[in-house]
């Protein structure tokens, strides 16, 4: 899997995932908050399957 998320994209995903999970754990938004696992995991590994399907790549150009 080639990384298809840039640094800012990854940071926002991890932050959003952590916020949603914390809200679900405290009971503020219910169990649907555990959907935050998806952006958390995709941000942590740097690969988004939906981006791959749509041909989106937020990584800066690589000089390779």
PDB file with one MODEL, atoms N, CA, C and O in Angstrom:
MODEL        1
ATOM      1  N   UNK A   1       0.829  -1.174   0.000  1.00  0.00           N
ATOM      2  CA  UNK A   1       0.000   0.000   0.000  1.00  0.00           C
ATOM      3  C   UNK A   1       0.880   1.247   0.000  1.00  0.00           C
ATOM      4  O   UNK A   1       1.732   1.429   0.870  1.00  0.00           O
ATOM      5  N   UNK A   2       0.657   2.081  -0.979  1.00  0.00           N
ATOM      6  CA  UNK A   2       1.385   3.340  -1.085  1.00  0.00           C
ATOM      7  C   UNK A   2       0.666   4.394  -0.255  1.00  0.00           C
ATOM      8  O   UNK A   2      -0.559   4.503  -0.309  1.00  0.00           O
ATOM      9  N   UNK A   3       1.412   5.158   0.500  1.00  0.00           N
ATOM     10  CA  UNK A   3       0.829   6.233   1.295  1.00  0.00           C
ATOM     11  C   UNK A   3       0.130   7.221   0.375  1.00  0.00           C
ATOM     12  O   UNK A   3       0.713   7.681  -0.607  1.00  0.00           O
ATOM     13  N   UNK A   4      -1.129   7.550   0.692  1.00  0.00           N
ATOM     14  CA  UNK A   4      -1.857   8.504  -0.141  1.00  0.00           C
ATOM     15  C   UNK A   4      -2.452   9.653   0.682  1.00  0.00           C
ATOM     16  O   UNK A   4      -3.380  10.331   0.239  1.00  0.00           O
ATOM     17  N   UNK A   5      -1.905   9.860   1.882  1.00  0.00           N
ATOM     18  CA  UNK A   5      -2.356  10.955   2.731  1.00  0.00           C
ATOM     19  C   UNK A   5      -1.168  11.827   3.102  1.00  0.00           C
ATOM     20  O   UNK A   5      -0.105  11.329   3.475  1.00  0.00           O
ATOM     21  N   UNK A   6      -1.361  13.127   2.995  1.00  0.00           N
ATOM     22  CA  UNK A   6      -0.325  14.068   3.382  1.00  0.00           C
ATOM     23  C   UNK A   6      -0.284  14.244   4.899  1.00  0.00           C
ATOM     24  O   UNK A   6      -1.139  13.722   5.614  1.00  0.00           O
ATOM     25  N   UNK A   7       0.702  14.972   5.376  1.00  0.00           N
ATOM     26  CA  UNK A   7       0.910  15.161   6.808  1.00  0.00           C
ATOM     27  C   UNK A   7      -0.271  15.842   7.482  1.00  0.00           C
ATOM     28  O   UNK A   7      -0.717  15.393   8.538  1.00  0.00           O
ATOM     29  N   UNK A   8      -0.780  16.908   6.899  1.00  0.00           N
ATOM     30  CA  UNK A   8      -1.913  17.621   7.497  1.00  0.00           C
ATOM     31  C   UNK A   8      -3.160  16.740   7.506  1.00  0.00           C
ATOM     32  O   UNK A   8      -3.892  16.705   8.495  1.00  0.00           O
ATOM     33  N   UNK A   9      -3.398  16.038   6.418  1.00  0.00           N
ATOM     34  CA  UNK A   9      -4.540  15.124   6.314  1.00  0.00           C
ATOM     35  C   UNK A   9      -4.470  14.058   7.410  1.00  0.00           C
ATOM     36  O   UNK A   9      -5.467  13.768   8.072  1.00  0.00           O
ATOM     37  N   UNK A  10      -3.302  13.490   7.588  1.00  0.00           N
ATOM     38  CA  UNK A  10      -3.118  12.447   8.605  1.00  0.00           C
ATOM     39  C   UNK A  10      -3.342  13.004  10.008  1.00  0.00           C
ATOM     40  O   UNK A  10      -3.998  12.364  10.830  1.00  0.00           O
ATOM     41  N   UNK A  11      -2.805  14.184  10.286  1.00  0.00           N
ATOM     42  CA  UNK A  11      -2.951  14.785  11.615  1.00  0.00           C
ATOM     43  C   UNK A  11      -4.416  15.076  11.931  1.00  0.00           C
ATOM     44  O   UNK A  11      -4.879  14.829  13.044  1.00  0.00           O
ATOM     45  N   UNK A  12      -5.138  15.600  10.949  1.00  0.00           N
ATOM     46  CA  UNK A  12      -6.556  15.899  11.157  1.00  0.00           C
ATOM     47  C   UNK A  12      -7.366  14.628  11.380  1.00  0.00           C
ATOM     48  O   UNK A  12      -8.270  14.604  12.215  1.00  0.00           O
ATOM     49  N   UNK A  13      -7.047  13.578  10.642  1.00  0.00           N
ATOM     50  CA  UNK A  13      -7.750  12.306  10.808  1.00  0.00           C
ATOM     51  C   UNK A  13      -7.520  11.726  12.199  1.00  0.00           C
ATOM     52  O   UNK A  13      -8.462  11.279  12.853  1.00  0.00           O
ATOM     53  N   UNK A  14      -6.276  11.733  12.647  1.00  0.00           N
ATOM     54  CA  UNK A  14      -5.963  11.192  13.973  1.00  0.00           C
ATOM     55  C   UNK A  14      -6.669  12.005  15.054  1.00  0.00           C
ATOM     56  O   UNK A  14      -7.249  11.440  15.981  1.00  0.00           O
ATOM     57  N   UNK A  15      -6.620  13.324  14.935  1.00  0.00           N
ATOM     58  CA  UNK A  15      -7.271  14.179  15.931  1.00  0.00           C
ATOM     59  C   UNK A  15      -8.786  13.953  15.952  1.00  0.00           C
ATOM     60  O   UNK A  15      -9.376  13.815  17.023  1.00  0.00           O
ATOM     61  N   UNK A  16      -9.409  13.915  14.787  1.00  0.00           N
ATOM     62  CA  UNK A  16     -10.845  13.677  14.703  1.00  0.00           C
ATOM     63  C   UNK A  16     -11.206  12.311  15.284  1.00  0.00           C
ATOM     64  O   UNK A  16     -12.183  12.183  16.022  1.00  0.00           O
ATOM     65  N   UNK A  17     -10.423  11.303  14.952  1.00  0.00           N
ATOM     66  CA  UNK A  17     -10.681   9.970  15.478  1.00  0.00           C
ATOM     67  C   UNK A  17     -10.598   9.921  16.987  1.00  0.00           C
ATOM     68  O   UNK A  17     -11.445   9.311  17.639  1.00  0.00           O
ATOM     69  N   UNK A  18      -9.579  10.561  17.550  1.00  0.00           N
ATOM     70  CA  UNK A  18      -9.428  10.572  19.009  1.00  0.00           C
ATOM     71  C   UNK A  18     -10.567  11.317  19.688  1.00  0.00           C
ATOM     72  O   UNK A  18     -11.050  10.887  20.736  1.00  0.00           O
ATOM     73  N   UNK A  19     -11.005  12.439  19.100  1.00  0.00           N
ATOM     74  CA  UNK A  19     -12.110  13.202  19.678  1.00  0.00           C
ATOM     75  C   UNK A  19     -13.395  12.377  19.658  1.00  0.00           C
ATOM     76  O   UNK A  19     -14.107  12.319  20.661  1.00  0.00           O
ATOM     77  N   UNK A  20     -13.696  11.742  18.531  1.00  0.00           N
ATOM     78  CA  UNK A  20     -14.909  10.938  18.440  1.00  0.00           C
ATOM     79  C   UNK A  20     -14.898   9.770  19.422  1.00  0.00           C
ATOM     80  O   UNK A  20     -15.911   9.482  20.059  1.00  0.00           O
ATOM     81  N   UNK A  21     -13.758   9.101  19.542  1.00  0.00           N
ATOM     82  CA  UNK A  21     -13.656   7.974  20.468  1.00  0.00           C
ATOM     83  C   UNK A  21     -13.800   8.452  21.913  1.00  0.00           C
ATOM     84  O   UNK A  21     -14.460   7.799  22.721  1.00  0.00           O
ATOM     85  N   UNK A  22     -13.187   9.582  22.236  1.00  0.00           N
ATOM     86  CA  UNK A  22     -13.301  10.117  23.597  1.00  0.00           C
ATOM     87  C   UNK A  22     -14.742  10.486  23.912  1.00  0.00           C
ATOM     88  O   UNK A  22     -15.219  10.215  25.014  1.00  0.00           O
ATOM     89  N   UNK A  23     -15.446  11.101  22.964  1.00  0.00           N
ATOM     90  CA  UNK A  23     -16.844  11.457  23.180  1.00  0.00           C
ATOM     91  C   UNK A  23     -17.713  10.213  23.345  1.00  0.00           C
ATOM     92  O   UNK A  23     -18.646  10.207  24.148  1.00  0.00           O
ATOM     93  N   UNK A  24     -17.410   9.170  22.594  1.00  0.00           N
ATOM     94  CA  UNK A  24     -18.174   7.922  22.725  1.00  0.00           C
ATOM     95  C   UNK A  24     -17.876   7.255  24.059  1.00  0.00           C
ATOM     96  O   UNK A  24     -18.782   6.716  24.695  1.00  0.00           O
ATOM     97  N   UNK A  25     -16.640   7.284  24.484  1.00  0.00           N
ATOM     98  CA  UNK A  25     -16.253   6.641  25.744  1.00  0.00           C
ATOM     99  C   UNK A  25     -16.888   7.328  26.948  1.00  0.00           C
ATOM    100  O   UNK A  25     -17.169   6.684  27.959  1.00  0.00           O
ATOM    101  N   UNK A  26     -17.111   8.634  26.838  1.00  0.00           N
ATOM    102  CA  UNK A  26     -17.733   9.363  27.945  1.00  0.00           C
ATOM    103  C   UNK A  26     -19.257   9.348  27.860  1.00  0.00           C
ATOM    104  O   UNK A  26     -19.936   9.833  28.765  1.00  0.00           O
ATOM    105  N   UNK A  27     -19.788   8.798  26.786  1.00  0.00           N
ATOM    106  CA  UNK A  27     -21.235   8.712  26.623  1.00  0.00           C
ATOM    107  C   UNK A  27     -21.873   9.963  26.058  1.00  0.00           C
ATOM    108  O   UNK A  27     -23.099  10.064  26.018  1.00  0.00           O
ATOM    109  N   UNK A  28     -21.074  10.912  25.622  1.00  0.00           N
ATOM    110  CA  UNK A  28     -21.603  12.174  25.113  1.00  0.00           C
ATOM    111  C   UNK A  28     -22.322  12.017  23.773  1.00  0.00           C
ATOM    112  O   UNK A  28     -23.294  12.727  23.513  1.00  0.00           O
ATOM    113  N   UNK A  29     -21.866  11.106  22.927  1.00  0.00           N
ATOM    114  CA  UNK A  29     -22.499  10.944  21.609  1.00  0.00           C
ATOM    115  C   UNK A  29     -22.945   9.519  21.328  1.00  0.00           C
ATOM    116  O   UNK A  29     -23.418   9.241  20.226  1.00  0.00           O
ATOM    117  N   UNK A  30     -22.816   8.637  22.254  1.00  0.00           N
ATOM    118  CA  UNK A  30     -23.247   7.258  22.039  1.00  0.00           C
ATOM    119  C   UNK A  30     -22.202   6.425  21.320  1.00  0.00           C
ATOM    120  O   UNK A  30     -21.091   6.876  21.042  1.00  0.00           O
ATOM    121  N   UNK A  31     -22.596   5.199  21.029  1.00  0.00           N
ATOM    122  CA  UNK A  31     -21.636   4.251  20.449  1.00  0.00           C
ATOM    123  C   UNK A  31     -21.246   4.597  19.023  1.00  0.00           C
ATOM    124  O   UNK A  31     -20.233   4.098  18.532  1.00  0.00           O
ATOM    125  N   UNK A  32     -22.026   5.447  18.333  1.00  0.00           N
ATOM    126  CA  UNK A  32     -21.652   5.830  16.972  1.00  0.00           C
ATOM    127  C   UNK A  32     -20.317   6.574  16.940  1.00  0.00           C
ATOM    128  O   UNK A  32     -19.691   6.666  15.884  1.00  0.00           O
ATOM    129  N   UNK A  33     -19.888   7.087  18.040  1.00  0.00           N
ATOM    130  CA  UNK A  33     -18.604   7.777  18.102  1.00  0.00           C
ATOM    131  C   UNK A  33     -17.425   6.868  17.835  1.00  0.00           C
ATOM    132  O   UNK A  33     -16.342   7.329  17.476  1.00  0.00           O
ATOM    133  N   UNK A  34     -17.640   5.563  18.014  1.00  0.00           N
ATOM    134  CA  UNK A  34     -16.556   4.616  17.752  1.00  0.00           C
ATOM    135  C   UNK A  34     -16.254   4.482  16.262  1.00  0.00           C
ATOM    136  O   UNK A  34     -15.314   3.790  15.872  1.00  0.00           O
ATOM    137  N   UNK A  35     -17.055   5.146  15.438  1.00  0.00           N
ATOM    138  CA  UNK A  35     -16.725   5.261  14.014  1.00  0.00           C
ATOM    139  C   UNK A  35     -15.404   6.011  13.880  1.00  0.00           C
ATOM    140  O   UNK A  35     -14.748   5.939  12.840  1.00  0.00           O
ATOM    141  N   UNK A  36     -15.015   6.729  14.929  1.00  0.00           N
ATOM    142  CA  UNK A  36     -13.742   7.435  14.959  1.00  0.00           C
ATOM    143  C   UNK A  36     -12.545   6.527  14.800  1.00  0.00           C
ATOM    144  O   UNK A  36     -11.438   7.000  14.544  1.00  0.00           O
ATOM    145  N   UNK A  37     -12.747   5.226  14.947  1.00  0.00           N
ATOM    146  CA  UNK A  37     -11.654   4.283  14.711  1.00  0.00           C
ATOM    147  C   UNK A  37     -11.195   4.320  13.255  1.00  0.00           C
ATOM    148  O   UNK A  37     -10.014   4.121  12.971  1.00  0.00           O
ATOM    149  N   UNK A  38     -12.115   4.571  12.341  1.00  0.00           N
ATOM    150  CA  UNK A  38     -11.766   4.592  10.910  1.00  0.00           C
ATOM    151  C   UNK A  38     -10.776   5.710  10.596  1.00  0.00           C
ATOM    152  O   UNK A  38      -9.709   5.424  10.053  1.00  0.00           O
ATOM    153  N   UNK A  39     -11.083   6.984  10.916  1.00  0.00           N
ATOM    154  CA  UNK A  39     -10.077   8.013  10.618  1.00  0.00           C
ATOM    155  C   UNK A  39      -8.810   7.851  11.448  1.00  0.00           C
ATOM    156  O   UNK A  39      -7.725   8.208  10.990  1.00  0.00           O
ATOM    157  N   UNK A  40      -8.930   7.322  12.656  1.00  0.00           N
ATOM    158  CA  UNK A  40      -7.750   7.108  13.488  1.00  0.00           C
ATOM    159  C   UNK A  40      -6.800   6.118  12.831  1.00  0.00           C
ATOM    160  O   UNK A  40      -5.602   6.383  12.729  1.00  0.00           O
ATOM    161  N   UNK A  41      -7.315   4.995  12.390  1.00  0.00           N
ATOM    162  CA  UNK A  41      -6.471   3.970  11.768  1.00  0.00           C
ATOM    163  C   UNK A  41      -5.924   4.436  10.424  1.00  0.00           C
ATOM    164  O   UNK A  41      -4.736   4.268  10.149  1.00  0.00           O
ATOM    165  N   UNK A  42      -6.779   5.021   9.585  1.00  0.00           N
ATOM    166  CA  UNK A  42      -6.287   5.465   8.276  1.00  0.00           C
ATOM    167  C   UNK A  42      -5.251   6.578   8.420  1.00  0.00           C
ATOM    168  O   UNK A  42      -4.295   6.639   7.648  1.00  0.00           O
ATOM    169  N   UNK A  43      -5.436   7.457   9.404  1.00  0.00           N
ATOM    170  CA  UNK A  43      -4.441   8.503   9.637  1.00  0.00           C
ATOM    171  C   UNK A  43      -3.138   7.940  10.171  1.00  0.00           C
ATOM    172  O   UNK A  43      -2.059   8.425   9.832  1.00  0.00           O
ATOM    173  N   UNK A  44      -3.236   6.919  11.005  1.00  0.00           N
ATOM    174  CA  UNK A  44      -2.029   6.319  11.577  1.00  0.00           C
ATOM    175  C   UNK A  44      -1.203   5.575  10.535  1.00  0.00           C
ATOM    176  O   UNK A  44       0.027   5.612  10.577  1.00  0.00           O
ATOM    177  N   UNK A  45      -1.870   4.898   9.597  1.00  0.00           N
ATOM    178  CA  UNK A  45      -1.112   4.138   8.598  1.00  0.00           C
ATOM    179  C   UNK A  45      -0.824   4.951   7.337  1.00  0.00           C
ATOM    180  O   UNK A  45       0.034   4.574   6.538  1.00  0.00           O
ATOM    181  N   UNK A  46      -1.539   6.071   7.155  1.00  0.00           N
ATOM    182  CA  UNK A  46      -1.269   6.942   6.009  1.00  0.00           C
ATOM    183  C   UNK A  46      -1.887   6.483   4.706  1.00  0.00           C
ATOM    184  O   UNK A  46      -1.516   6.970   3.639  1.00  0.00           O
ATOM    185  N   UNK A  47      -2.817   5.563   4.777  1.00  0.00           N
ATOM    186  CA  UNK A  47      -3.453   5.031   3.570  1.00  0.00           C
ATOM    187  C   UNK A  47      -4.963   5.034   3.746  1.00  0.00           C
ATOM    188  O   UNK A  47      -5.476   4.542   4.751  1.00  0.00           O
ATOM    189  N   UNK A  48      -5.671   5.584   2.775  1.00  0.00           N
ATOM    190  CA  UNK A  48      -7.121   5.608   2.791  1.00  0.00           C
ATOM    191  C   UNK A  48      -7.634   4.838   1.579  1.00  0.00           C
ATOM    192  O   UNK A  48      -7.401   5.258   0.446  1.00  0.00           O
ATOM    193  N   UNK A  49      -8.326   3.721   1.791  1.00  0.00           N
ATOM    194  CA  UNK A  49      -8.841   2.938   0.660  1.00  0.00           C
ATOM    195  C   UNK A  49      -9.813   3.740  -0.221  1.00  0.00           C
ATOM    196  O   UNK A  49      -9.832   3.560  -1.439  1.00  0.00           O
ATOM    197  N   UNK A  50     -10.612   4.614   0.383  1.00  0.00           N
ATOM    198  CA  UNK A  50     -11.534   5.423  -0.409  1.00  0.00           C
ATOM    199  C   UNK A  50     -10.769   6.384  -1.320  1.00  0.00           C
ATOM    200  O   UNK A  50     -11.153   6.590  -2.471  1.00  0.00           O
ATOM    201  N   UNK A  51      -9.695   6.965  -0.809  1.00  0.00           N
ATOM    202  CA  UNK A  51      -8.856   7.822  -1.650  1.00  0.00           C
ATOM    203  C   UNK A  51      -8.314   7.021  -2.835  1.00  0.00           C
ATOM    204  O   UNK A  51      -8.278   7.521  -3.959  1.00  0.00           O
ATOM    205  N   UNK A  52      -7.896   5.790  -2.583  1.00  0.00           N
ATOM    206  CA  UNK A  52      -7.357   4.958  -3.655  1.00  0.00           C
ATOM    207  C   UNK A  52      -8.420   4.690  -4.722  1.00  0.00           C
ATOM    208  O   UNK A  52      -8.126   4.736  -5.917  1.00  0.00           O
ATOM    209  N   UNK A  53      -9.645   4.413  -4.297  1.00  0.00           N
ATOM    210  CA  UNK A  53     -10.729   4.173  -5.258  1.00  0.00           C
ATOM    211  C   UNK A  53     -11.047   5.408  -6.083  1.00  0.00           C
ATOM    212  O   UNK A  53     -11.348   5.308  -7.272  1.00  0.00           O
ATOM    213  N   UNK A  54     -10.979   6.571  -5.450  1.00  0.00           N
ATOM    214  CA  UNK A  54     -11.315   7.820  -6.134  1.00  0.00           C
ATOM    215  C   UNK A  54     -10.133   8.462  -6.846  1.00  0.00           C
ATOM    216  O   UNK A  54     -10.304   9.442  -7.571  1.00  0.00           O
ATOM    217  N   UNK A  55      -8.939   7.922  -6.645  1.00  0.00           N
ATOM    218  CA  UNK A  55      -7.742   8.476  -7.288  1.00  0.00           C
ATOM    219  C   UNK A  55      -7.226   9.730  -6.627  1.00  0.00           C
ATOM    220  O   UNK A  55      -6.534  10.524  -7.263  1.00  0.00           O
ATOM    221  N   UNK A  56      -7.551   9.926  -5.356  1.00  0.00           N
ATOM    222  CA  UNK A  56      -7.115  11.110  -4.615  1.00  0.00           C
ATOM    223  C   UNK A  56      -5.797  10.807  -3.924  1.00  0.00           C
ATOM    224  O   UNK A  56      -5.601   9.711  -3.399  1.00  0.00           O
ATOM    225  N   UNK A  57      -4.897  11.778  -3.924  1.00  0.00           N
ATOM    226  CA  UNK A  57      -3.612  11.632  -3.242  1.00  0.00           C
ATOM    227  C   UNK A  57      -3.242  12.990  -2.663  1.00  0.00           C
ATOM    228  O   UNK A  57      -2.961  13.924  -3.413  1.00  0.00           O
ATOM    229  N   UNK A  58      -3.237  13.115  -1.322  1.00  0.00           N
ATOM    230  CA  UNK A  58      -2.901  14.394  -0.703  1.00  0.00           C
ATOM    231  C   UNK A  58      -1.441  14.490  -0.307  1.00  0.00           C
ATOM    232  O   UNK A  58      -1.031  15.468   0.318  1.00  0.00           O
ATOM    233  N   UNK A  59      -0.651  13.486  -0.663  1.00  0.00           N
ATOM    234  CA  UNK A  59       0.786  13.541  -0.389  1.00  0.00           C
ATOM    235  C   UNK A  59       1.429  14.550  -1.338  1.00  0.00           C
ATOM    236  O   UNK A  59       1.039  14.667  -2.499  1.00  0.00           O
ATOM    237  N   UNK A  60       2.416  15.274  -0.825  1.00  0.00           N
ATOM    238  CA  UNK A  60       3.141  16.154  -1.748  1.00  0.00           C
ATOM    239  C   UNK A  60       3.915  15.313  -2.773  1.00  0.00           C
ATOM    240  O   UNK A  60       4.229  14.149  -2.527  1.00  0.00           O
ATOM    241  N   UNK A  61       4.206  15.908  -3.892  1.00  0.00           N
ATOM    242  CA  UNK A  61       4.935  15.176  -4.945  1.00  0.00           C
ATOM    243  C   UNK A  61       6.270  14.674  -4.415  1.00  0.00           C
ATOM    244  O   UNK A  61       6.986  15.383  -3.708  1.00  0.00           O
ATOM    245  N   UNK A  62       6.575  13.473  -4.762  1.00  0.00           N
ATOM    246  CA  UNK A  62       7.845  12.872  -4.347  1.00  0.00           C
ATOM    247  C   UNK A  62       8.827  12.975  -5.502  1.00  0.00           C
ATOM    248  O   UNK A  62       8.436  12.870  -6.665  1.00  0.00           O
ATOM    249  N   UNK A  63      10.064  13.173  -5.196  1.00  0.00           N
ATOM    250  CA  UNK A  63      11.074  13.274  -6.244  1.00  0.00           C
ATOM    251  C   UNK A  63      11.785  11.937  -6.416  1.00  0.00           C
ATOM    252  O   UNK A  63      12.976  11.814  -6.130  1.00  0.00           O
ATOM    253  N   UNK A  64      11.043  10.937  -6.885  1.00  0.00           N
ATOM    254  CA  UNK A  64      11.621   9.608  -7.119  1.00  0.00           C
ATOM    255  C   UNK A  64      11.420   9.190  -8.535  1.00  0.00           C
ATOM    256  O   UNK A  64      11.839   8.100  -8.922  1.00  0.00           O
TER     257      UNK A  64
ENDMDL
END
